[in-house]
């Protein structure tokens, strides 16, 4: 054998590991995902499922689970992951199950807002800038829909962690005698608010971003974000307190504004054993992120009637096509992680 041939064979042997990796490391493995009950969580959940399928995993139909039930379910291993974790709002759930579950990656980092909103017309008419103003009889009366003497606040539905947070706010701000939280189905309640707004009636509700409500009732145009009397950090930390006191929030009634909720991270929450056994899936979940502008654009499509599962599947395909280079890099990194 010539020296030239030996050198060629040596180069081939050295080079093969650089590009020979398993394109479908998940082949033969079944993943059991879950997703949130709010429709604005479906889009990025669908994109994540498509990525895992490209890695070869058999991804089952997502179970739709409310917050508290999800954390119990994933800790038990009955589902593998859920891409709708809001932190620090859900920190207590994560801490309780720290040995069984973890937050992975960032769908959105420090971009998710929450707070209290009223229509702009009545904010200006009644000079309302804070929840504190609901202690004034004329304000309370204007927002009292059922005549019980309390302003009606469209809050979070039963089963959401924010039901407790909002009730804590009402108690700590001394608003228990002035404001009542309504915990009905959120989309139906907000549809009623939108109809009331179009009729010129006052509306008062809790909402968040990214959310379809923001694109139906636009902060600064139709509605305004209100201050809370003072911020109450869930974790008691100074850092969280700073994330509740914000400058230049679009549609805020003042700047700065005390939102009552910290700017949140949206993260994937997954079972630890699942992550350990599936390094390719773990890497993909760590890398996945999406621009707030892309989420906003998709939510607008939802509100224009493109809300079927088929529509959302198409939206996800379009997003992948528009971000193909980034998408391919995530998949490649996930494949290499499986070595």
C-alpha positions as CSV (number, residue, x, y, z in Angstrom):
1,X,0.0,0.0,0.0
2,X,1.4,3.4,-1.0
3,X,2.0,6.2,1.4
4,X,-0.4,8.3,-0.6
5,X,-3.2,5.8,-0.2
6,X,-2.5,5.4,3.6
7,X,-2.7,9.2,4.0
8,X,-6.0,9.3,2.1
9,X,-7.5,6.6,4.3
10,X,-6.2,8.3,7.4
11,X,-7.9,11.6,6.4
12,X,-11.2,9.8,5.7
13,X,-11.1,8.1,9.1
14,X,-10.3,11.4,10.9
15,X,-13.0,13.3,9.0
16,X,-16.0,11.0,9.4
17,X,-16.8,11.8,13.0
18,X,-16.9,15.5,12.1
19,X,-20.0,15.1,10.0
20,X,-21.4,11.6,10.7
21,X,-24.1,12.0,13.3
22,X,-27.6,10.6,13.7
23,X,-30.1,12.8,12.0
24,X,-33.0,11.3,13.9
25,X,-31.7,10.6,17.4
26,X,-35.3,10.4,18.7
27,X,-36.3,7.5,16.5
28,X,-38.2,4.9,18.4
29,X,-38.9,7.2,21.4
30,X,-42.3,8.6,22.2
31,X,-42.8,12.1,23.7
32,X,-45.9,13.0,25.6
33,X,-46.3,16.8,25.5
34,X,-48.8,19.1,27.2
35,X,-49.9,22.6,26.5
36,X,-51.7,25.4,28.3
37,X,-55.4,26.1,28.2
38,X,-55.0,29.5,26.7
39,X,-55.1,29.7,22.9
40,X,-52.1,32.1,22.7
41,X,-49.9,29.3,23.9
42,X,-50.8,27.0,21.0
43,X,-48.6,28.5,18.3
44,X,-45.1,28.1,19.8
45,X,-46.2,24.7,21.3
46,X,-46.9,23.5,17.7
47,X,-43.5,24.8,16.5
48,X,-41.7,22.9,19.2
49,X,-43.6,19.7,18.4
50,X,-42.5,20.0,14.8
51,X,-38.9,20.4,15.8
52,X,-39.0,17.3,18.0
53,X,-40.6,15.3,15.1
54,X,-37.7,16.4,12.8
55,X,-35.4,14.9,15.3
56,X,-37.2,11.6,14.9
57,X,-39.4,11.5,18.0
58,X,-42.9,10.2,17.9
59,X,-44.7,13.2,19.4
60,X,-48.2,12.4,20.7
61,X,-51.1,14.8,20.7
62,X,-50.7,17.5,23.4
63,X,-52.7,17.2,26.5
64,X,-54.3,20.5,27.4
65,X,-53.7,21.1,31.1
66,X,-54.3,24.0,33.5
67,X,-51.3,25.2,35.5
68,X,-51.7,23.4,38.8
69,X,-52.6,20.1,37.2
70,X,-49.7,20.3,34.7
71,X,-47.0,20.6,37.4
72,X,-48.4,17.6,39.2
73,X,-48.7,15.6,36.0
74,X,-45.2,16.4,34.7
75,X,-43.6,15.7,38.1
76,X,-45.2,12.2,38.0
77,X,-43.9,11.7,34.4
78,X,-47.4,11.3,32.9
79,X,-46.4,14.1,30.4
80,X,-42.8,15.1,29.4
81,X,-42.9,18.8,29.0
82,X,-45.1,22.0,28.8
83,X,-44.0,25.1,26.9
84,X,-46.1,27.6,28.8
85,X,-44.3,28.3,32.1
86,X,-44.4,31.9,33.4
87,X,-41.7,32.8,35.8
88,X,-41.4,34.1,38.5
89,X,-45.2,33.6,38.7
90,X,-44.8,29.8,38.8
91,X,-41.6,29.7,40.9
92,X,-43.5,28.1,43.8
93,X,-44.6,25.1,41.7
94,X,-41.0,24.7,40.4
95,X,-39.5,24.8,43.9
96,X,-42.0,22.2,45.2
97,X,-41.0,19.7,42.5
98,X,-37.4,20.7,42.0
99,X,-36.2,17.1,42.2
100,X,-38.5,16.0,39.4
101,X,-38.8,19.0,37.0
102,X,-36.8,21.9,35.5
103,X,-37.4,25.0,33.5
104,X,-35.5,24.9,30.2
105,X,-34.6,27.6,27.7
106,X,-36.5,30.8,27.1
107,X,-39.5,31.1,24.8
108,X,-39.5,34.7,25.7
109,X,-37.1,36.4,28.1
110,X,-38.2,39.4,30.2
111,X,-40.9,40.4,27.7
112,X,-44.2,39.0,29.1
113,X,-46.3,41.7,30.9
114,X,-49.2,41.3,33.2
115,X,-51.5,43.9,34.7
116,X,-54.8,45.7,35.2
117,X,-56.5,47.5,32.3
118,X,-59.5,49.8,31.9
119,X,-60.9,51.6,28.9
120,X,-59.2,54.9,28.0
121,X,-62.4,56.9,27.8
122,X,-63.4,56.3,31.4
123,X,-59.8,56.5,32.7
124,X,-59.7,60.1,31.4
125,X,-63.3,60.9,32.3
126,X,-63.0,59.8,35.9
127,X,-59.3,60.6,36.3
128,X,-58.3,57.0,37.1
129,X,-54.6,56.2,37.3
130,X,-54.5,53.4,40.0
131,X,-56.5,50.6,41.5
132,X,-56.6,52.9,44.5
133,X,-59.2,55.0,42.6
134,X,-61.7,52.2,42.8
135,X,-62.2,53.2,46.4
136,X,-64.0,56.3,45.1
137,X,-67.8,55.8,44.9
138,X,-68.2,57.3,41.4
139,X,-65.5,55.0,40.0
140,X,-66.8,51.9,41.8
141,X,-70.3,52.6,40.6
142,X,-69.2,53.1,37.0
143,X,-67.7,49.6,36.8
144,X,-70.4,47.8,38.8
145,X,-72.1,45.6,36.3
146,X,-74.4,43.6,38.5
147,X,-75.4,46.4,41.0
148,X,-73.9,44.7,44.1
149,X,-71.9,47.9,45.0
150,X,-68.5,46.5,43.8
151,X,-66.6,47.2,40.6
152,X,-66.4,44.0,38.5
153,X,-62.9,43.0,37.5
154,X,-62.6,40.3,34.8
155,X,-59.8,38.3,36.4
156,X,-58.2,35.0,35.8
157,X,-60.3,31.8,35.3
158,X,-60.6,29.2,38.0
159,X,-57.4,27.0,38.1
160,X,-55.0,29.8,37.1
161,X,-52.3,30.8,39.6
162,X,-53.2,34.5,39.1
163,X,-56.6,34.0,40.7
164,X,-54.7,33.9,44.0
165,X,-52.3,36.7,43.1
166,X,-55.2,39.0,42.2
167,X,-57.1,38.1,45.4
168,X,-53.9,38.9,47.3
169,X,-53.7,42.3,45.6
170,X,-57.4,43.1,46.4
171,X,-56.8,42.2,50.1
172,X,-53.4,43.9,50.5
173,X,-54.6,47.1,48.8
174,X,-57.8,47.2,50.9
175,X,-60.0,46.7,47.9
176,X,-62.1,43.8,49.1
177,X,-65.1,46.0,49.7
178,X,-64.7,47.9,46.5
179,X,-63.7,45.4,43.7
180,X,-64.9,41.8,42.9
181,X,-62.8,39.4,40.8
182,X,-64.9,37.5,38.2
183,X,-63.4,34.1,37.4
184,X,-65.5,32.9,34.5
185,X,-64.1,31.5,31.2
186,X,-61.6,34.2,30.1
187,X,-62.4,34.3,26.3
188,X,-66.1,34.6,26.9
189,X,-65.7,37.3,29.5
190,X,-63.4,39.2,27.3
191,X,-65.8,38.9,24.3
192,X,-68.4,40.5,26.6
193,X,-65.9,43.3,27.5
194,X,-65.2,44.0,23.8
195,X,-68.9,44.2,23.1
196,X,-69.3,46.6,26.1
197,X,-66.4,48.7,24.9
198,X,-68.0,49.0,21.5
199,X,-71.2,50.2,23.2
200,X,-69.3,52.9,25.1
201,X,-69.5,51.2,28.4
202,X,-66.6,51.0,31.0
203,X,-64.5,47.9,31.1
204,X,-62.0,46.6,33.7
205,X,-59.9,43.5,33.4
206,X,-56.7,41.6,34.0
207,X,-54.6,40.7,30.9
208,X,-51.1,39.9,29.8
209,X,-48.7,40.0,26.8
210,X,-48.4,38.3,24.5
211,X,-52.2,38.0,24.4
212,X,-54.9,38.3,21.8
213,X,-56.6,40.9,24.0
214,X,-53.8,43.3,23.3
215,X,-54.5,43.3,19.6
216,X,-58.2,43.6,20.0
217,X,-58.2,46.4,22.6
218,X,-54.9,48.3,22.0
219,X,-53.2,49.8,25.0
220,X,-52.8,53.6,24.5
221,X,-55.6,53.7,22.0
222,X,-58.6,51.7,23.4
223,X,-57.4,51.0,26.9
224,X,-54.7,51.9,29.5
225,X,-52.6,49.9,32.0
226,X,-53.3,51.0,35.6
227,X,-50.9,51.4,38.5
228,X,-51.2,49.3,41.6
229,X,-50.9,51.2,44.9
230,X,-47.6,49.4,45.6
231,X,-45.8,46.4,44.3
232,X,-45.8,43.0,46.1
233,X,-43.0,40.7,44.8
234,X,-43.9,37.1,44.9
235,X,-40.4,36.0,45.8
236,X,-39.7,39.0,48.1
237,X,-36.6,39.8,46.1
238,X,-35.4,43.3,45.2
239,X,-34.7,42.1,41.6
240,X,-38.4,41.1,41.1
241,X,-39.5,44.4,42.7
242,X,-37.5,46.3,40.0
243,X,-39.2,44.3,37.3
244,X,-42.6,45.5,38.5
245,X,-41.7,49.2,38.2
246,X,-41.4,49.9,34.5
247,X,-40.6,52.8,32.2
248,X,-42.2,53.5,28.8
249,X,-44.8,50.8,28.8
250,X,-47.0,51.3,25.8
251,X,-50.5,52.4,26.9
252,X,-49.5,52.9,30.5
253,X,-51.5,55.6,32.3
254,X,-48.2,56.9,33.8
255,X,-44.5,56.5,33.2
256,X,-43.0,54.9,35.2
257,X,-45.8,52.6,36.2
258,X,-46.2,50.1,39.0
259,X,-47.7,47.0,37.3
260,X,-48.2,44.8,40.3
261,X,-46.7,41.9,38.3
262,X,-43.0,41.5,37.3
263,X,-42.0,41.3,33.6
264,X,-42.0,37.5,33.1
265,X,-40.0,34.8,31.3
266,X,-41.9,32.2,29.4
267,X,-40.1,28.9,29.6
268,X,-40.5,25.2,28.8
269,X,-41.0,23.1,31.9
270,X,-39.9,19.4,31.6
271,X,-39.6,16.2,33.6
272,X,-35.9,15.8,34.7
273,X,-35.8,12.1,33.8
274,X,-37.1,12.9,30.3
275,X,-34.4,15.5,29.8
276,X,-31.6,13.2,31.0
277,X,-32.7,10.4,28.7
278,X,-33.1,12.6,25.7
279,X,-30.2,15.0,25.2
280,X,-31.3,15.9,21.7
281,X,-34.7,17.0,22.9
282,X,-33.2,18.8,25.9
283,X,-30.8,20.8,23.6
284,X,-33.6,21.7,21.2
285,X,-35.8,23.0,24.1
286,X,-32.9,25.0,25.5
287,X,-32.3,26.7,22.1
288,X,-35.9,27.4,21.1
289,X,-37.0,31.0,21.3
290,X,-39.3,33.2,19.4
291,X,-39.6,37.0,18.8
292,X,-42.5,38.8,20.5
293,X,-43.3,40.4,17.1
294,X,-43.8,37.0,15.6
295,X,-46.1,35.9,18.4
296,X,-48.0,39.2,17.9
297,X,-48.4,38.6,14.2
298,X,-49.8,35.1,14.8
299,X,-52.2,36.3,17.5
300,X,-53.6,38.8,15.0
301,X,-54.3,36.0,12.6
302,X,-56.1,34.1,15.4
303,X,-58.4,37.1,16.0
304,X,-59.1,37.4,12.3
305,X,-60.5,33.9,12.3
306,X,-57.5,31.7,11.6
307,X,-57.8,29.7,14.8
308,X,-58.4,26.1,13.7
309,X,-55.7,23.4,14.4
310,X,-55.1,23.4,10.6
311,X,-54.5,27.1,10.6
312,X,-52.1,27.0,13.6
313,X,-50.2,24.1,11.9
314,X,-49.9,26.3,8.8
315,X,-48.7,29.3,10.8
316,X,-46.1,27.1,12.4
317,X,-44.9,25.9,9.0
318,X,-44.7,29.5,7.8
319,X,-42.6,30.5,10.8
320,X,-40.2,27.7,10.3
321,X,-39.8,28.6,6.6
322,X,-39.2,32.2,7.5
323,X,-36.5,31.2,10.0
324,X,-35.1,28.2,8.2
325,X,-31.4,29.0,8.8
326,X,-31.9,29.4,12.5
327,X,-34.2,26.4,12.6
328,X,-31.6,24.2,10.9
329,X,-28.9,25.3,13.3
330,X,-31.0,24.3,16.3
331,X,-31.7,20.9,14.8
332,X,-28.0,20.4,14.0
333,X,-27.0,21.3,17.6
334,X,-29.6,19.0,19.0
335,X,-28.4,16.2,16.9
336,X,-24.8,16.7,18.0
337,X,-25.9,16.8,21.6
338,X,-27.2,13.2,21.2
339,X,-23.7,11.8,20.6
